[in-house]
Amino acid sequence: VAGENFDQSPLRRTFKSKVLAHYPQNIEWNPFDQDAVNMLCMPKGLSFRTQADNRDPQLHSFIITREDGSRTYGFVLTFYEEVTSKQICTAMQTLYQMHNAEQYSSVCASSSCSMDSLASSIDEGDATSLAKLQRYNSYDISRDTLYVSKCICLITPLPFMQACKKFLIQLYKAVTSQQPPPLPLESYIHNILYEVPLPPPGRSLKFYGVYEPIICQRPGPNELPLSDYPLREVFELLGLENLVQVFTCVLLEMQIHMYSQ
């Protein structure tokens, strides 16, 4: 388990994640920092869900800034896949049995009752809370399907967010589709790693994803730097008043610290 979150139910806890594979194995100008990438890809750790939970894929991005000031940009798509290991499913059910037993004891203790006389001495409110606990806070290996989070990530020298987003979504669809893609998945990964060049300054580049072509554009030397992040999301996340305040602070050259979950 990542962090001390044992008071949470097992499906609300976070667990330690790890990098399963990365390609290419080594790049001289961009050495792979496994711990950093792992933490930035899954900042909250590994998480589990059941068929009753929301499992929509989510996208986020990050920046790695090195000591010399150089930057690389990461774009991550997180999704949930079914757990096929019977051992992990059994372990999750055991965690729930232990957790519910602790919650049961806690309710009993708050009611000043003994285990032998629990049924007769527990009040209606506690009984209701126990019923809700068993109904909503449980995992039954014979009834529920367990899912675990997994992510695919692209690390690039320039922040081509829209192009990376489209490629990751197409790759995810290929992984989860019942019909196999036109070519093996390795072909698409090899293509974007070794055959798709960075567009020259002031030029556009069109390359093929798994299902549809993808276009990315690089500003020229006399243009504003590449900013491929959607401005609409900034307004939605911060609101108009906050955004005006942040912009005012930028113009006044004030130090700005932004914190987000």
SEDREN-53176 format. One record per residue (C-alpha): residue in three letters; residue number from 1; x, y, z. Coordinates in steps of 0.001 Angstrom, whole numbers, plus 500000, padded with zeros to 6 digits. Example, Ala and Ser with C-alpha at 12.3 -4.5 7.8 and 13.67 -1.06 7.14 Angstrom:
REM residues 2
<filum r="ALA" k="1" c1="512300" c2="495500" c3="507800"/>
<filum r="SER" k="2" c1="513670" c2="498940" c3="507140"/>
REM end
This chain:
REM residues 261
<filum r="VAL" k="1" c1="500000" c2="500000" c3="500000"/>
<filum r="ALA" k="2" c1="501308" c2="503454" c3="499101"/>
<filum r="GLY" k="3" c1="501047" c2="505792" c3="502087"/>
<filum r="GLU" k="4" c1="499183" c2="505264" c3="505320"/>
<filum r="ASN" k="5" c1="495594" c2="505063" c3="504167"/>
<filum r="PHE" k="6" c1="494459" c2="501942" c3="505987"/>
<filum r="ASP" k="7" c1="491350" c2="503708" c3="507326"/>
<filum r="GLN" k="8" c1="490054" c2="503806" c3="503766"/>
<filum r="SER" k="9" c1="488264" c2="500807" c3="502333"/>
<filum r="PRO" k="10" c1="490557" c2="498616" c3="500187"/>
<filum r="LEU" k="11" c1="489053" c2="499871" c3="496919"/>
<filum r="ARG" k="12" c1="489713" c2="503460" c3="498009"/>
<filum r="ARG" k="13" c1="493325" c2="502833" c3="498970"/>
<filum r="THR" k="14" c1="496276" c2="503418" c3="496688"/>
<filum r="PHE" k="15" c1="499027" c2="500882" c3="496105"/>
<filum r="LYS" k="16" c1="502603" c2="501129" c3="494879"/>
<filum r="SER" k="17" c1="502961" c2="501129" c3="491109"/>
<filum r="LYS" k="18" c1="505916" c2="500241" c3="488915"/>
<filum r="VAL" k="19" c1="507070" c2="500659" c3="485328"/>
<filum r="LEU" k="20" c1="506274" c2="497478" c3="483403"/>
<filum r="ALA" k="21" c1="508170" c2="498336" c3="480214"/>
<filum r="HIS" k="22" c1="509634" c2="501306" c3="478386"/>
<filum r="TYR" k="23" c1="510955" c2="501831" c3="474857"/>
<filum r="PRO" k="24" c1="513574" c2="502497" c3="473737"/>
<filum r="GLN" k="25" c1="515690" c2="501156" c3="476570"/>
<filum r="ASN" k="26" c1="518125" c2="504067" c3="476556"/>
<filum r="ILE" k="27" c1="518474" c2="507469" c3="474868"/>
<filum r="GLU" k="28" c1="521719" c2="509348" c3="475359"/>
<filum r="TRP" k="29" c1="520204" c2="512832" c3="475410"/>
<filum r="ASN" k="30" c1="517177" c2="511758" c3="477480"/>
<filum r="PRO" k="31" c1="518086" c2="509115" c3="480106"/>
<filum r="PHE" k="32" c1="515068" c2="507298" c3="481518"/>
<filum r="ASP" k="33" c1="514419" c2="508083" c3="485196"/>
<filum r="GLN" k="34" c1="512204" c2="505174" c3="486187"/>
<filum r="ASP" k="35" c1="511256" c2="506449" c3="489662"/>
<filum r="ALA" k="36" c1="510399" c2="509943" c3="488432"/>
<filum r="VAL" k="37" c1="508340" c2="508750" c3="485477"/>
<filum r="ASN" k="38" c1="506546" c2="506190" c3="487648"/>
<filum r="MET" k="39" c1="505618" c2="508853" c3="490198"/>
<filum r="LEU" k="40" c1="504519" c2="511370" c3="487550"/>
<filum r="CYS" k="41" c1="502491" c2="508816" c3="485573"/>
<filum r="MET" k="42" c1="500635" c2="507623" c3="488676"/>
<filum r="PRO" k="43" c1="500993" c2="510379" c3="491291"/>
<filum r="LYS" k="44" c1="498289" c2="508792" c3="493467"/>
<filum r="GLY" k="45" c1="499590" c2="505246" c3="493008"/>
<filum r="LEU" k="46" c1="497909" c2="502126" c3="491702"/>
<filum r="SER" k="47" c1="494145" c2="501943" c3="492260"/>
<filum r="PHE" k="48" c1="491452" c2="499281" c3="491978"/>
<filum r="ARG" k="49" c1="487823" c2="499493" c3="490859"/>
<filum r="THR" k="50" c1="484843" c2="497197" c3="490328"/>
<filum r="GLN" k="51" c1="482167" c2="497102" c3="487650"/>
<filum r="ALA" k="52" c1="480111" c2="499509" c3="489800"/>
<filum r="ASP" k="53" c1="482746" c2="502279" c3="489638"/>
<filum r="ASN" k="54" c1="483511" c2="504837" c3="486963"/>
<filum r="ARG" k="55" c1="486372" c2="503555" c3="484801"/>
<filum r="ASP" k="56" c1="486535" c2="506139" c3="482031"/>
<filum r="PRO" k="57" c1="490074" c2="506738" c3="480715"/>
<filum r="GLN" k="58" c1="491758" c2="509927" c3="481910"/>
<filum r="LEU" k="59" c1="494530" c2="512037" c3="480399"/>
<filum r="HIS" k="60" c1="497082" c2="514196" c3="482169"/>
<filum r="SER" k="61" c1="500483" c2="515687" c3="481399"/>
<filum r="PHE" k="62" c1="503690" c2="516469" c3="483261"/>
<filum r="ILE" k="63" c1="507030" c2="518227" c3="482738"/>
<filum r="ILE" k="64" c1="510484" c2="516987" c3="483758"/>
<filum r="THR" k="65" c1="512932" c2="519883" c3="484183"/>
<filum r="ARG" k="66" c1="516589" c2="518948" c3="484501"/>
<filum r="GLU" k="67" c1="519410" c2="520794" c3="486235"/>
<filum r="ASP" k="68" c1="520526" c2="522449" c3="482987"/>
<filum r="GLY" k="69" c1="517014" c2="523813" c3="482430"/>
<filum r="SER" k="70" c1="516144" c2="521431" c3="479603"/>
<filum r="ARG" k="71" c1="512645" c2="520006" c3="479617"/>
<filum r="THR" k="72" c1="510872" c2="516898" c3="478453"/>
<filum r="TYR" k="73" c1="507098" c2="516555" c3="478368"/>
<filum r="GLY" k="74" c1="505054" c2="513530" c3="479365"/>
<filum r="PHE" k="75" c1="501507" c2="512748" c3="478249"/>
<filum r="VAL" k="76" c1="499671" c2="509974" c3="480071"/>
<filum r="LEU" k="77" c1="496471" c2="508037" c3="479444"/>
<filum r="THR" k="78" c1="495266" c2="506072" c3="482478"/>
<filum r="PHE" k="79" c1="492691" c2="503318" c3="482058"/>
<filum r="TYR" k="80" c1="491438" c2="500254" c3="483922"/>
<filum r="GLU" k="81" c1="491833" c2="496661" c3="482851"/>
<filum r="GLU" k="82" c1="490308" c2="493527" c3="484335"/>
<filum r="VAL" k="83" c1="492376" c2="491686" c3="486930"/>
<filum r="THR" k="84" c1="492833" c2="488111" c3="485743"/>
<filum r="SER" k="85" c1="494961" c2="486917" c3="488669"/>
<filum r="LYS" k="86" c1="492872" c2="484841" c3="491084"/>
<filum r="GLN" k="87" c1="495497" c2="485474" c3="493753"/>
<filum r="ILE" k="88" c1="495023" c2="489263" c3="493590"/>
<filum r="CYS" k="89" c1="491219" c2="488933" c3="493629"/>
<filum r="THR" k="90" c1="491415" c2="486668" c3="496663"/>
<filum r="ALA" k="91" c1="493758" c2="489120" c3="498404"/>
<filum r="MET" k="92" c1="491295" c2="491969" c3="497772"/>
<filum r="GLN" k="93" c1="488448" c2="489992" c3="499294"/>
<filum r="THR" k="94" c1="490625" c2="489176" c3="502321"/>
<filum r="LEU" k="95" c1="491436" c2="492880" c3="502734"/>
<filum r="TYR" k="96" c1="487725" c2="493664" c3="502698"/>
<filum r="GLN" k="97" c1="486941" c2="490981" c3="505258"/>
<filum r="MET" k="98" c1="489595" c2="492433" c3="507564"/>
<filum r="HIS" k="99" c1="488441" c2="496012" c3="506956"/>
<filum r="ASN" k="100" c1="484765" c2="495236" c3="507543"/>
<filum r="ALA" k="101" c1="485624" c2="493300" c3="510696"/>
<filum r="GLU" k="102" c1="487436" c2="496372" c3="512019"/>
<filum r="GLN" k="103" c1="484497" c2="498606" c3="511101"/>
<filum r="TYR" k="104" c1="482111" c2="496127" c3="512737"/>
<filum r="SER" k="105" c1="484158" c2="496181" c3="515929"/>
<filum r="SER" k="106" c1="484281" c2="499980" c3="515826"/>
<filum r="VAL" k="107" c1="480479" c2="500248" c3="515626"/>
<filum r="CYS" k="108" c1="480170" c2="497694" c3="518405"/>
<filum r="ALA" k="109" c1="482582" c2="499584" c3="520633"/>
<filum r="SER" k="110" c1="480758" c2="502881" c3="520060"/>
<filum r="SER" k="111" c1="477523" c2="501161" c3="521130"/>
<filum r="SER" k="112" c1="479133" c2="499833" c3="524345"/>
<filum r="CYS" k="113" c1="478097" c2="496271" c3="523572"/>
<filum r="SER" k="114" c1="479747" c2="492879" c3="523530"/>
<filum r="MET" k="115" c1="480016" c2="490661" c3="520484"/>
<filum r="ASP" k="116" c1="477661" c2="488121" c3="522102"/>
<filum r="SER" k="117" c1="474893" c2="490643" c3="522633"/>
<filum r="LEU" k="118" c1="475494" c2="492735" c3="519535"/>
<filum r="ALA" k="119" c1="472202" c2="491878" c3="517847"/>
<filum r="SER" k="120" c1="470094" c2="492867" c3="520843"/>
<filum r="SER" k="121" c1="471950" c2="495934" c3="522032"/>
<filum r="ILE" k="122" c1="472959" c2="497701" c3="518814"/>
<filum r="ASP" k="123" c1="470722" c2="500661" c3="518094"/>
<filum r="GLU" k="124" c1="468844" c2="501265" c3="514865"/>
<filum r="GLY" k="125" c1="471286" c2="503892" c3="513600"/>
<filum r="ASP" k="126" c1="474261" c2="501581" c3="513966"/>
<filum r="ALA" k="127" c1="472363" c2="498725" c3="512359"/>
<filum r="THR" k="128" c1="471573" c2="500942" c3="509403"/>
<filum r="SER" k="129" c1="475211" c2="502004" c3="509086"/>
<filum r="LEU" k="130" c1="476330" c2="498375" c3="509192"/>
<filum r="ALA" k="131" c1="473839" c2="497460" c3="506478"/>
<filum r="LYS" k="132" c1="475127" c2="500281" c3="504297"/>
<filum r="LEU" k="133" c1="478678" c2="499186" c3="505032"/>
<filum r="GLN" k="134" c1="477999" c2="495658" c3="503860"/>
<filum r="ARG" k="135" c1="476066" c2="496835" c3="500804"/>
<filum r="TYR" k="136" c1="478374" c2="499551" c3="499470"/>
<filum r="ASN" k="137" c1="481709" c2="498789" c3="501036"/>
<filum r="SER" k="138" c1="482370" c2="495237" c3="499989"/>
<filum r="TYR" k="139" c1="483994" c2="493112" c3="497356"/>
<filum r="ASP" k="140" c1="482680" c2="489634" c3="496593"/>
<filum r="ILE" k="141" c1="484981" c2="487579" c3="494383"/>
<filum r="SER" k="142" c1="482049" c2="485502" c3="493116"/>
<filum r="ARG" k="143" c1="479949" c2="488518" c3="492195"/>
<filum r="ASP" k="144" c1="482226" c2="491461" c3="491398"/>
<filum r="THR" k="145" c1="484742" c2="492030" c3="488621"/>
<filum r="LEU" k="146" c1="487998" c2="493628" c3="489783"/>
<filum r="TYR" k="147" c1="489847" c2="496196" c3="487664"/>
<filum r="VAL" k="148" c1="493259" c2="497789" c3="488155"/>
<filum r="SER" k="149" c1="494670" c2="501028" c3="486784"/>
<filum r="LYS" k="150" c1="497312" c2="500995" c3="484051"/>
<filum r="CYS" k="151" c1="498735" c2="503801" c3="481978"/>
<filum r="ILE" k="152" c1="500525" c2="504386" c3="478678"/>
<filum r="CYS" k="153" c1="502765" c2="507413" c3="478382"/>
<filum r="LEU" k="154" c1="504599" c2="509334" c3="475659"/>
<filum r="ILE" k="155" c1="507646" c2="511427" c3="476591"/>
<filum r="THR" k="156" c1="508543" c2="514069" c3="474022"/>
<filum r="PRO" k="157" c1="511069" c2="516923" c3="473656"/>
<filum r="LEU" k="158" c1="508293" c2="519389" c3="472689"/>
<filum r="PRO" k="159" c1="504776" c2="519769" c3="474170"/>
<filum r="PHE" k="160" c1="502715" c2="518405" c3="471273"/>
<filum r="MET" k="161" c1="499779" c2="517746" c3="473565"/>
<filum r="GLN" k="162" c1="496995" c2="517308" c3="471007"/>
<filum r="ALA" k="163" c1="499025" c2="514985" c3="468763"/>
<filum r="CYS" k="164" c1="500143" c2="512847" c3="471732"/>
<filum r="LYS" k="165" c1="496600" c2="512762" c3="473111"/>
<filum r="LYS" k="166" c1="495196" c2="511538" c3="469795"/>
<filum r="PHE" k="167" c1="497900" c2="508902" c3="469418"/>
<filum r="LEU" k="168" c1="497402" c2="507586" c3="472973"/>
<filum r="ILE" k="169" c1="493621" c2="507400" c3="472536"/>
<filum r="GLN" k="170" c1="494008" c2="505475" c3="469286"/>
<filum r="LEU" k="171" c1="496540" c2="503150" c3="470896"/>
<filum r="TYR" k="172" c1="494187" c2="502567" c3="473830"/>
<filum r="LYS" k="173" c1="491322" c2="501743" c3="471468"/>
<filum r="ALA" k="174" c1="493548" c2="499249" c3="469684"/>
<filum r="VAL" k="175" c1="494496" c2="497594" c3="472979"/>
<filum r="THR" k="176" c1="490908" c2="497281" c3="474193"/>
<filum r="SER" k="177" c1="489134" c2="496610" c3="470884"/>
<filum r="GLN" k="178" c1="487683" c2="493206" c3="470109"/>
<filum r="GLN" k="179" c1="488990" c2="493563" c3="466548"/>
<filum r="PRO" k="180" c1="492796" c2="493682" c3="466172"/>
<filum r="PRO" k="181" c1="494252" c2="496813" c3="464515"/>
<filum r="PRO" k="182" c1="495409" c2="496674" c3="460878"/>
<filum r="LEU" k="183" c1="499043" c2="496143" c3="461963"/>
<filum r="PRO" k="184" c1="500621" c2="494717" c3="465137"/>
<filum r="LEU" k="185" c1="500810" c2="497218" c3="468001"/>
<filum r="GLU" k="186" c1="504602" c2="497056" c3="467908"/>
<filum r="SER" k="187" c1="504529" c2="498571" c3="464416"/>
<filum r="TYR" k="188" c1="502784" c2="501729" c3="465601"/>
<filum r="ILE" k="189" c1="505081" c2="502114" c3="468588"/>
<filum r="HIS" k="190" c1="508187" c2="501587" c3="466427"/>
<filum r="ASN" k="191" c1="506850" c2="504096" c3="463902"/>
<filum r="ILE" k="192" c1="506322" c2="506941" c3="466381"/>
<filum r="LEU" k="193" c1="509651" c2="506270" c3="468145"/>
<filum r="TYR" k="194" c1="511937" c2="505853" c3="465150"/>
<filum r="GLU" k="195" c1="510191" c2="506980" c3="461970"/>
<filum r="VAL" k="196" c1="508204" c2="510113" c3="462887"/>
<filum r="PRO" k="197" c1="510615" c2="513103" c3="463033"/>
<filum r="LEU" k="198" c1="510093" c2="516393" c3="464825"/>
<filum r="PRO" k="199" c1="508633" c2="518918" c3="462391"/>
<filum r="PRO" k="200" c1="511092" c2="521705" c3="461462"/>
<filum r="PRO" k="201" c1="510361" c2="525157" c3="462950"/>
<filum r="GLY" k="202" c1="507475" c2="526809" c3="461128"/>
<filum r="ARG" k="203" c1="506320" c2="523559" c3="459507"/>
<filum r="SER" k="204" c1="503538" c2="521031" c3="460039"/>
<filum r="LEU" k="205" c1="503866" c2="517263" c3="460133"/>
<filum r="LYS" k="206" c1="501255" c2="514640" c3="459313"/>
<filum r="PHE" k="207" c1="501772" c2="511075" c3="460462"/>
<filum r="TYR" k="208" c1="499538" c2="508072" c3="460813"/>
<filum r="GLY" k="209" c1="498258" c2="506791" c3="464117"/>
<filum r="VAL" k="210" c1="496565" c2="503439" c3="464543"/>
<filum r="TYR" k="211" c1="493289" c2="504433" c3="462859"/>
<filum r="GLU" k="212" c1="493498" c2="508063" c3="461734"/>
<filum r="PRO" k="213" c1="496171" c2="510536" c3="460618"/>
<filum r="ILE" k="214" c1="497519" c2="512999" c3="463194"/>
<filum r="ILE" k="215" c1="498817" c2="516507" c3="462488"/>
<filum r="CYS" k="216" c1="501171" c2="518564" c3="464651"/>
<filum r="GLN" k="217" c1="502511" c2="522048" c3="463958"/>
<filum r="ARG" k="218" c1="505686" c2="523687" c3="465241"/>
<filum r="PRO" k="219" c1="505912" c2="527498" c3="465475"/>
<filum r="GLY" k="220" c1="508564" c2="529355" c3="463518"/>
<filum r="PRO" k="221" c1="511581" c2="531120" c3="465071"/>
<filum r="ASN" k="222" c1="509786" c2="534506" c3="465204"/>
<filum r="GLU" k="223" c1="506479" c2="533122" c3="466513"/>
<filum r="LEU" k="224" c1="505264" c2="532545" c3="470061"/>
<filum r="PRO" k="225" c1="506508" c2="529292" c3="471674"/>
<filum r="LEU" k="226" c1="504483" c2="526133" c3="471184"/>
<filum r="SER" k="227" c1="501423" c2="526126" c3="473471"/>
<filum r="ASP" k="228" c1="499236" c2="523183" c3="472553"/>
<filum r="TYR" k="229" c1="497200" c2="523136" c3="475756"/>
<filum r="PRO" k="230" c1="493491" c2="524004" c3="475309"/>
<filum r="LEU" k="231" c1="492741" c2="527448" c3="476764"/>
<filum r="ARG" k="232" c1="489120" c2="526482" c3="477376"/>
<filum r="GLU" k="233" c1="490185" c2="523983" c3="480036"/>
<filum r="VAL" k="234" c1="492055" c2="526730" c3="481884"/>
<filum r="PHE" k="235" c1="488857" c2="528790" c3="482102"/>
<filum r="GLU" k="236" c1="486864" c2="525736" c3="483198"/>
<filum r="LEU" k="237" c1="489360" c2="524798" c3="485907"/>
<filum r="LEU" k="238" c1="490209" c2="528245" c3="487293"/>
<filum r="GLY" k="239" c1="487156" c2="530330" c3="486448"/>
<filum r="LEU" k="240" c1="487200" c2="533796" c3="484908"/>
<filum r="GLU" k="241" c1="487991" c2="535784" c3="488072"/>
<filum r="ASN" k="242" c1="490869" c2="533542" c3="489119"/>
<filum r="LEU" k="243" c1="492310" c2="533546" c3="485603"/>
<filum r="VAL" k="244" c1="492222" c2="537356" c3="485453"/>
<filum r="GLN" k="245" c1="493933" c2="537465" c3="488841"/>
<filum r="VAL" k="246" c1="496662" c2="535040" c3="487696"/>
<filum r="PHE" k="247" c1="497162" c2="537032" c3="484481"/>
<filum r="THR" k="248" c1="497449" c2="540244" c3="486525"/>
<filum r="CYS" k="249" c1="500117" c2="538611" c3="488714"/>
<filum r="VAL" k="250" c1="502033" c2="537571" c3="485589"/>
<filum r="LEU" k="251" c1="501993" c2="541129" c3="484237"/>
<filum r="LEU" k="252" c1="503187" c2="542434" c3="487608"/>
<filum r="GLU" k="253" c1="505976" c2="539820" c3="487596"/>
<filum r="MET" k="254" c1="504830" c2="538361" c3="490889"/>
<filum r="GLN" k="255" c1="505739" c2="534869" c3="492029"/>
<filum r="ILE" k="256" c1="502855" c2="532464" c3="491461"/>
<filum r="HIS" k="257" c1="502372" c2="529159" c3="493234"/>
<filum r="MET" k="258" c1="499561" c2="526888" c3="492036"/>
<filum r="TYR" k="259" c1="498544" c2="523739" c3="493872"/>
<filum r="SER" k="260" c1="496292" c2="521026" c3="492519"/>
<filum r="GLN" k="261" c1="495246" c2="517506" c3="493438"/>
REM end
